[in-house]
Amino acid sequence: MAEQLTLHEDPRSGNCYKIKLTAALLDLPLATRQYDIMAGDTRTPEFLGKINSNGRIPVLEIRDGKNVRFLPESNAACWYLASDSDLIPQERYAQADMLRWMFFEQYNHEPNVATLRFWLTFVGEANLSDQQRAQVMAKRIAGCDALSVMNTELAKSDFLCGDKVTLADIALFAYTHVAGEGGFKLADYPELGPWIDRICSLPRFVPMT
């Protein structure tokens, strides 16, 4: 029996979208169960006790017969789905290079670009705490630095790891293509627009809803 895959998600989340895009590009059936993180849906005793004790989404539910497992963390879920596919290079250095971009996404890009998008678009600037307000400028600078690093690399090749799309591109595309919602000006990074267009042109591409 083939695995049954269910994504526990909030569709507004770029981290959730990464997994849906990976599944779509690989033509893998993926059911979804939606939560509203603004309403605390992932902080219920049922969610914490059964799905993810860290109280976060996305979580990929993997059901194989009677065996059910829950895999949190977006990039880990993308790796699971893409295992043995062309989205993961097989050559040793190329695979490590892809991983460094995925680590870069979680350490340099997502905490800044995604956080400002969430604060400004979903929380609302007027509703930010004093602590959040004090962090806005630092996150703006760090986010611009991350986009600049990507822009420099994409001036050398069509995708982040050469001439073929990999999980590195999917991981960084998710929040980059909506960075404008966090106040970032993508026009300041001329290589990002064509890269975004290349990803949107991939067979079986699905947009973020």
Secondary structure, 3 states (H helix, E strand, C coil): CCCEEEEEECCCCHHHHHHHHHHHHCCCCCEEEECCHHHCHHHCHHHHHHHCCCCCCCEEEEEECCEEEEEECHHHHHHHHHCCCCCCCCCHHHHHHHHHHHHHHHHHHHHHHHHHHHHHHHHCHHHCCHHHHHHHHHHHHHHHHHHHHHHHHHCCCCECCECCCCHHHHHHHHHHCCHHHHCCCHHHCCCHHHHHHHHHCCCCCCCCC
